[in-house]
Amino acid sequence: MAPEERAETAGLLRIFERRFLAARALRSFPWQSLEEKLRCSPESEQLLLDILQKTVRHPVCTRHPPSNKYTQSFVLELIKKHEAVHTEPSDELYEALTEVLTAEESTRCHRSYVLPSGAVVTLSESTAIVSHGTTGLVTWDAALYLAEWAIENPATFAHRTVLELGSGAGLTGLAICKSCRPRAYIFSDCHSRVLRQLRENVGLNGFSLQPEPAADTHTPLVTVAHLDWDAATAPELAAFQPDVIIAADVLYCPDVTRSLVEVLRRLSACSGGRTPEVYVAFTMRNPDTYRLFTTELDGAEIGWETVPPHTRKLFPYEGCSETSILRLTL
C-alpha cells in the first residue's frame, strides 16, 4: 500500500473510531468514502475488520459500550457495506452482530471522547434527551465547544480553582481536569439525578471525591456540589471562592437565564475582593434568549464580550447551529 493510501486509510479509521466512541449519529459517518474504498481496494475485507476493532471491539467500548441499539445499527451497516462488494458473508461481522443482539438493553449508555494527549473522557449518559424531567443527563454541543476552547487555552485554568455552573454530564469539567491542570474543580448542578450521574462520571474517569488533595500535585481536588441558583445562601456562594467560573448550554429559557445572571452577580459580591473570570458557552437556538441574556447582563452591570472562535475541532459533533463563548467581567 502506497504511503498516501495508508494515510488515507488511517484517517478513515480515525474518523470511524472517534465518531463511534462518542456514539454520534450514524448518518454523520463517512459511509460513501468507505464504500468507494472497499470497491477499489484488494484489502477491503481487512479494512472492515480493522473498523470493527477500532469501534465495537475497541477496549474503551468493551468496558463502557454505547447503547445496544446503536451498536446493532452500526454493525448492520458494516455488514451491508461488506455484502455490497463480497459474495461470502463475514464470520467476524456476524459474530459481532450476534453478541450485541444477545446483550441486555439498558436506559444508560456511554460516550467517550479522545483528548489530544490520548487520554479518554468517558461519560455514562441517558439514552433519552429528556429523562427524569431534565436535559442534564446528556452532553450538548456547547459543552464540547467549551472543552475544545479550554484545551486550546490551558493557562486560563492551570493552578486555579474552577467553578462550573450547570455541569450536566460533566464533559467540559473532566476534559479540563485531564488537560489543563486546575488546582481544584467544582462541578455543580441542582438536579439530584444529574448530581448522582456526575459523581459516577467523576469516578469513571479516575478522580476521587475526597476532602483532601491527592498526593499527585497534577491531579486537581475535585468536588461535586449541589447548587440551586435561586436558593443558594451567601455563605454557600462565598465558600466556593473560584478564580474561574464557566457554564455551557444553560441559556434555554427566560427564567433560567435571569437566574444565571443573578447568581453570577451574587458570586461576585461574595468573592472576597477577587474577580473571577467568567466564560459562558451557548448554542444560538433562539436569538430572543441571547438578547435577554445580554440585556440582563447590562442591567446587572456585568460586562461581556465575544471570545474569538477557536481554530481546532477536537470532538465529533454536528455543529449545525452557531456556538459561541462570552467572556464576562463581573
C-alpha positions as a printed NumPy array, in Angstrom:
array([[  0.   ,   0.   ,   0.   ],
       [  1.364,   3.41 ,  -1.02 ],
       [  2.113,   5.957,   1.757],
       [ -0.73 ,   8.231,   0.578],
       [ -3.19 ,   5.335,   0.644],
       [ -2.005,   4.27 ,   4.103],
       [ -2.502,   7.812,   5.398],
       [ -5.963,   7.959,   3.841],
       [ -6.928,   4.631,   5.407],
       [ -5.569,   5.709,   8.806],
       [ -7.618,   8.917,   8.597],
       [-10.77 ,   6.977,   7.734],
       [-10.207,   4.604,  10.656],
       [ -9.675,   7.554,  12.991],
       [-12.967,   9.154,  11.942],
       [-14.872,   5.904,  12.483],
       [-13.192,   5.348,  15.849],
       [-13.885,   8.802,  17.273],
       [-17.435,   9.028,  15.987],
       [-18.319,   5.576,  17.281],
       [-16.728,   6.166,  20.706],
       [-18.826,   9.332,  21.007],
       [-21.917,   7.496,  19.68 ],
       [-22.576,  10.157,  17.064],
       [-25.457,   9.787,  14.615],
       [-24.717,   7.074,  12.039],
       [-25.605,   9.447,   9.2  ],
       [-22.532,  11.509,  10.162],
       [-20.092,   8.67 ,   9.361],
       [-18.211,   8.757,   6.018],
       [-20.051,   5.75 ,   4.583],
       [-19.661,   6.856,   0.974],
       [-15.889,   7.189,   1.362],
       [-15.79 ,   3.735,   2.937],
       [-17.818,   2.196,   0.133],
       [-15.588,   3.755,  -2.53 ],
       [-12.51 ,   2.457,  -0.774],
       [-13.98 ,  -1.04 ,  -0.413],
       [-14.721,  -1.227,  -4.135],
       [-11.217,  -0.274,  -5.228],
       [ -9.099,  -1.932,  -2.521],
       [ -7.88 ,  -5.541,  -2.66 ],
       [ -7.809,  -5.474,   1.147],
       [-11.415,  -4.346,   1.57 ],
       [-12.408,  -7.16 ,   3.937],
       [ -9.451,  -6.401,   6.206],
       [-10.455,  -2.719,   6.264],
       [-13.905,  -3.642,   7.593],
       [-12.339,  -5.848,  10.262],
       [ -9.98 ,  -3.011,  11.199],
       [-13.005,  -0.728,  11.603],
       [-14.652,  -3.359,  13.798],
       [-11.569,  -3.421,  16.047],
       [-11.496,   0.386,  16.238],
       [-15.179,   0.613,  17.146],
       [-17.288,  -2.22 ,  18.558],
       [-14.245,  -4.108,  19.846],
       [-12.28 ,  -1.047,  20.944],
       [-11.016,  -1.587,  24.537],
       [-12.899,   1.526,  25.721],
       [-16.164,   0.264,  24.178],
       [-15.634,  -3.197,  25.602],
       [-15.579,  -1.675,  29.103],
       [-18.053,   1.156,  28.533],
       [-20.215,   0.425,  25.471],
       [-22.655,   2.698,  23.634],
       [-26.28 ,   1.565,  23.657],
       [-27.021,  -1.869,  22.204],
       [-29.462,  -0.367,  19.709],
       [-26.78 ,   1.999,  18.42 ],
       [-24.131,  -0.735,  18.167],
       [-26.565,  -3.069,  16.422],
       [-27.39 ,  -0.449,  13.774],
       [-23.683,   0.243,  13.259],
       [-22.753,  -3.42 ,  12.757],
       [-25.676,  -3.915,  10.373],
       [-24.361,  -1.014,   8.297],
       [-20.891,  -2.605,   8.187],
       [-22.457,  -5.89 ,   7.057],
       [-24.371,  -4.049,   4.336],
       [-21.138,  -2.475,   3.049],
       [-19.375,  -5.852,   3.142],
       [-22.138,  -7.593,   1.208],
       [-22.095,  -4.861,  -1.448],
       [-18.605,  -5.969,  -2.549],
       [-18.275,  -9.598,  -1.34 ],
       [-20.313, -12.682,  -2.124],
       [-19.277, -14.573,   1.04 ],
       [-20.55 , -13.368,   4.437],
       [-18.061, -12.244,   7.074],
       [-17.979, -14.542,  10.089],
       [-16.464, -11.832,  12.31 ],
       [-19.089,  -9.254,  11.435],
       [-21.906, -11.718,  12.101],
       [-20.288, -12.776,  15.364],
       [-20.224,  -9.133,  16.442],
       [-23.897,  -8.786,  15.497],
       [-24.809, -11.895,  17.488],
       [-23.012, -10.538,  20.542],
       [-24.932,  -7.284,  20.528],
       [-28.265,  -8.944,  19.753],
       [-27.926, -11.165,  22.825],
       [-26.806,  -8.352,  25.137],
       [-29.305,  -6.762,  27.512],
       [-30.561,  -3.294,  26.574],
       [-30.238,  -0.506,  29.135],
       [-31.557,   3.013,  29.641],
       [-27.914,   4.04 ,  30.137],
       [-25.148,   4.261,  27.553],
       [-21.588,   5.549,  27.316],
       [-19.936,   8.176,  25.152],
       [-16.166,   8.543,  25.027],
       [-14.034,  11.415,  23.742],
       [-10.326,  11.194,  22.887],
       [ -8.251,  14.162,  24.081],
       [ -5.131,  15.427,  22.225],
       [ -2.966,  13.72 ,  24.873],
       [ -4.542,  10.366,  24.011],
       [ -6.425,  10.291,  27.314],
       [-10.124,   9.494,  27.091],
       [-13.109,  11.093,  28.806],
       [-15.894,   8.527,  29.204],
       [-19.391,   9.526,  30.268],
       [-22.344,   7.497,  31.437],
       [-25.421,   9.144,  29.935],
       [-29.135,   8.628,  29.471],
       [-30.233,   7.19 ,  26.126],
       [-33.048,   9.798,  26.062],
       [-32.544,  13.544,  25.512],
       [-35.07 ,  14.31 ,  28.263],
       [-35.005,  11.935,  31.216],
       [-36.236,  12.282,  34.807],
       [-37.509,  15.76 ,  33.975],
       [-34.12 ,  17.152,  32.912],
       [-31.925,  17.546,  29.832],
       [-28.813,  17.431,  32.031],
       [-28.194,  13.697,  31.638],
       [-26.711,  14.051,  28.129],
       [-23.863,  16.087,  26.6  ],
       [-24.724,  19.12 ,  24.459],
       [-22.627,  20.732,  21.725],
       [-21.766,  23.877,  23.709],
       [-20.087,  21.697,  26.359],
       [-17.89 ,  20.14 ,  23.669],
       [-17.158,  23.561,  22.155],
       [-16.162,  24.999,  25.55 ],
       [-13.973,  21.949,  26.267],
       [-12.159,  22.461,  22.946],
       [-11.576,  26.127,  23.768],
       [-10.295,  25.233,  27.245],
       [ -7.824,  22.703,  25.824],
       [ -6.525,  25.418,  23.465],
       [ -6.222,  27.837,  26.42 ],
       [ -4.933,  25.746,  29.356],
       [ -3.305,  28.734,  31.103],
       [ -6.787,  30.069,  31.875],
       [ -7.329,  27.1  ,  34.203],
       [ -3.858,  25.953,  35.29 ],
       [ -3.309,  26.012,  39.08 ],
       [ -6.647,  27.774,  39.613],
       [ -9.982,  26.947,  41.252],
       [-12.73 ,  26.466,  38.676],
       [-16.479,  26.51 ,  39.414],
       [-18.755,  25.108,  36.721],
       [-22.427,  26.086,  36.822],
       [-24.876,  23.507,  35.479],
       [-22.297,  20.796,  34.843],
       [-24.718,  18.268,  33.347],
       [-22.976,  15.042,  32.337],
       [-19.551,  16.537,  33.157],
       [-17.746,  16.507,  29.797],
       [-16.286,  20.03 ,  29.951],
       [-15.009,  19.703,  33.501],
       [-13.486,  16.284,  33.003],
       [-11.696,  17.467,  29.853],
       [-10.324,  20.455,  31.792],
       [ -9.269,  18.267,  34.729],
       [ -7.393,  15.913,  32.368],
       [ -5.862,  18.583,  30.121],
       [ -5.481,  21.928,  31.917],
       [ -4.158,  21.125,  35.427],
       [ -6.549,  23.179,  37.575],
       [ -5.788,  23.267,  41.295],
       [ -9.405,  22.483,  42.149],
       [-12.543,  21.852,  40.121],
       [-16.09 ,  22.211,  41.418],
       [-18.831,  20.566,  39.378],
       [-22.27 ,  21.869,  40.328],
       [-25.911,  21.292,  39.487],
       [-29.255,  21.324,  41.279],
       [-30.956,  18.163,  39.957],
       [-30.477,  15.114,  42.195],
       [-30.283,  12.668,  39.281],
       [-27.73 ,  14.835,  37.471],
       [-25.602,  15.062,  40.626],
       [-25.695,  11.291,  41.014],
       [-24.566,  10.833,  37.414],
       [-21.865,  13.49 ,  37.83 ],
       [-20.385,  11.634,  40.793],
       [-20.449,   8.413,  38.764],
       [-18.697,  10.057,  35.806],
       [-16.049,  11.657,  38.02 ],
       [-15.2  ,   8.207,  39.412],
       [-15.419,   6.605,  35.973],
       [-12.602,   8.915,  34.844],
       [-10.277,   8.151,  37.745],
       [-10.931,  11.136,  40.004],
       [-11.712,  10.748,  43.677],
       [-14.223,  12.903,  45.527],
       [-12.053,  13.227,  48.613],
       [-11.92 ,  16.145,  51.077],
       [ -8.117,  16.331,  50.876],
       [ -5.943,  17.   ,  47.788],
       [ -4.448,  13.98 ,  46.058],
       [ -0.775,  13.138,  46.543],
       [ -0.189,  13.752,  42.829],
       [  0.105,  17.542,  42.507],
       [ -1.081,  17.349,  38.889],
       [ -4.402,  15.85 ,  39.991],
       [ -6.95 ,  18.53 ,  40.939],
       [ -9.102,  18.442,  44.037],
       [-12.488,  17.549,  42.565],
       [-15.85 ,  18.13 ,  44.243],
       [-19.479,  17.826,  43.156],
       [-21.75 ,  20.422,  44.757],
       [-25.495,  20.894,  44.904],
       [-26.129,  24.478,  43.795],
       [-29.602,  25.906,  43.32 ],
       [-29.035,  29.325,  41.747],
       [-32.201,  30.783,  43.266],
       [-31.918,  29.316,  46.756],
       [-28.163,  29.393,  47.466],
       [-27.229,  31.429,  50.543],
       [-24.432,  33.987,  50.668],
       [-22.243,  31.715,  52.869],
       [-22.713,  28.822,  50.394],
       [-21.634,  31.006,  47.485],
       [-18.761,  32.57 ,  49.429],
       [-17.339,  29.114,  50.193],
       [-16.535,  28.45 ,  46.525],
       [-14.009,  31.299,  46.036],
       [-13.431,  30.477,  42.346],
       [-10.76 ,  32.001,  40.144],
       [-12.694,  30.958,  37.035],
       [-16.44 ,  30.353,  36.535],
       [-17.726,  28.524,  33.461],
       [-21.082,  27.348,  32.14 ],
       [-22.176,  25.63 ,  28.94 ],
       [-25.612,  25.362,  27.345],
       [-27.511,  26.841,  30.28 ],
       [-29.334,  29.549,  28.275],
       [-32.509,  27.754,  27.278],
       [-35.419,  29.675,  28.85 ],
       [-36.026,  33.172,  30.281],
       [-36.335,  32.131,  33.933],
       [-33.077,  30.161,  33.901],
       [-31.306,  32.963,  32.04 ],
       [-32.334,  35.525,  34.668],
       [-31.328,  33.135,  37.467],
       [-27.885,  32.68 ,  35.896],
       [-27.252,  36.427,  35.777],
       [-28.415,  36.829,  39.359],
       [-26.216,  34.027,  40.714],
       [-23.223,  35.484,  38.855],
       [-23.938,  38.871,  40.447],
       [-24.176,  37.251,  43.894],
       [-20.983,  35.232,  43.35 ],
       [-19.192,  38.459,  42.5  ],
       [-20.492,  40.08 ,  45.686],
       [-19.224,  37.092,  47.714],
       [-15.828,  36.895,  46.034],
       [-13.897,  38.498,  48.886],
       [-12.147,  41.018,  46.681],
       [-11.055,  38.647,  43.935],
       [-12.594,  39.   ,  40.488],
       [-13.213,  35.629,  38.858],
       [-13.023,  35.214,  35.102],
       [-16.325,  34.011,  33.646],
       [-16.925,  32.121,  30.385],
       [-20.394,  31.114,  29.18 ],
       [-20.752,  28.901,  26.099],
       [-24.067,  28.611,  24.297],
       [-25.606,  27.384,  21.077],
       [-27.712,  30.019,  19.314],
       [-31.081,  28.274,  19.155],
       [-33.288,  31.266,  19.951],
       [-31.961,  34.808,  19.315],
       [-34.511,  36.179,  21.806],
       [-32.908,  34.166,  24.628],
       [-29.47 ,  35.519,  23.735],
       [-30.788,  39.089,  23.63 ],
       [-32.429,  38.586,  27.022],
       [-29.129,  37.325,  28.438],
       [-27.12 ,  40.319,  27.232],
       [-29.869,  42.719,  28.35 ],
       [-29.865,  41.161,  31.834],
       [-26.062,  41.353,  31.942],
       [-26.197,  45.046,  31.057],
       [-28.818,  45.631,  33.743],
       [-26.619,  43.905,  36.334],
       [-23.619,  45.963,  35.156],
       [-21.768,  42.824,  34.093],
       [-19.52 ,  43.482,  31.105],
       [-19.413,  40.994,  28.244],
       [-17.556,  40.322,  25.003],
       [-17.498,  37.512,  22.483],
       [-14.457,  35.239,  22.626],
       [-12.845,  34.685,  19.196],
       [-13.733,  31.227,  17.857],
       [-11.119,  28.559,  18.423],
       [ -9.391,  27.011,  15.444],
       [ -9.188,  23.321,  16.263],
       [-12.173,  20.969,  16.311],
       [-11.214,  18.062,  18.546],
       [-14.52 ,  16.279,  19.091],
       [-17.028,  14.785,  16.652],
       [-20.226,  16.79 ,  16.944],
       [-22.518,  18.216,  14.339],
       [-22.055,  21.952,  14.973],
       [-25.026,  22.784,  12.732],
       [-26.009,  25.822,  14.837],
       [-23.788,  28.743,  15.801],
       [-21.963,  28.152,  19.072],
       [-20.138,  30.925,  20.899],
       [-18.454,  31.834,  24.17 ],
       [-18.953,  35.079,  26.046],
       [-16.329,  36.358,  28.46 ],
       [-17.998,  38.241,  31.298],
       [-16.49 ,  40.917,  33.534],
       [-18.047,  40.886,  36.999]])
